[in-house]
Amino acid sequence: MSVRINPDKCIACTTCVVHCPVAEATPKFLGPRMIGPAYERFRLLGLAEDPSLHYCANCKNCDISCPHDVPVSSINMLARAEQCKHQSPGLRDWVLAHGELQARWLRLIPAGLKNFGMLNPVTRALLDALGIDKRAPLPRFAAQTFRQQMRNVRQPAQTRKAVFFPGCYVDVYDPRTGLDMVWALNRAGYEVIVPDDFVCCGLPMIANGFWQDARANADRNLAALARWREQGIPVITGCPSCALMFRTDLPEFFPDLAEKHGATPLEDAQEFLLDCAERGELQLDAGTSSTCLPELRAIYHAPCHLRAQGNGLPGLELLRRLPGVMVRNADAGCCGISGSYGFKKEKYDIGQEIGAALFKTIRESGAHIAASECGTCRVQILHGSGLPCLHPVSIVRQRLEALRPA
């Protein structure tokens, strides 16, 4: 790769090792310090790659914990990109990296047929042979994508506008969350624009080694974002991984594209809505008493990619401001899914071991519902704990609509 990160800021304190969920769960991974900054010096000498590199989940916990701000995960992803230039990733990794593309190819097939074709025992056995574990909780296709459903949404006339970047998970599998986001933004006084030219942020491609595909998507997305920036319209997303990709990873991995199009980070939708509430644009109590609603006990999981951005936990704060909602922070570590990592046959058990503390905390919490901003975290939480998990904005909508006067 043309991009290199100097590993010499690392002082070998091993703080990243202590906080790495993969290193704790399996001895197959040498750990973020050894496979990242330490081994980078050998890479610079031209030595062969260590085979344990692919066990890095790109969860960013090493970056979060490093006292010297060494981007350990980025070193690992750049090394994986270099490795994949010489040893092409397999079909399994291509499938997991290109979910949005496959959804476009299959868009004319009814969702019921797609789900039967993907989730029946025969197909799951074939996918298991391919390397996608038959126990993994693959998400179901929605009957219509978020973008398709948005064409039928009649928004109230608003003077202010916001652009929404839905991300692949919301668009293909969970359009309800996207519609809830539009509802909340409308309530705050914004007309929501969902452009058709946005594509996958590229994070699944980066994580699975398809660097050039990620670069092509970055070029397209950054060009689209630049047009909205020039108009002074904010672009927001409810997906922490998408936000992190634009905020940190794209400028780091593709600095030439960032220079070409200009820096255009996505705003965190929960932080955006919280700011709206602070300005009085979004009323979170609906001006009525909460006594008309039963108490809702919720437990919140902060996705690793949200914590890596260092902007607090705005989704948790939104929930705390809702009348009649008692919410606690699970604060029990990574869920273990890390995008497509926990779907892979050789990593499924590692992912379950990583998430075990979180699942136990959720099961024992007495909560009615779990909440998390990350789509695959929500899938993993339901799979591991049995408790349904919603995006915080979906809970916001449910509670505020229930408070409407009769």
Summary of the structure (lengths in Angstrom):
residues: 406
radius of gyration: 21.1
end to end distance: 61.6
largest distance: 71.7
contacts: 1356
relative contact order: 0.11
helix: 54%
strand: 8%
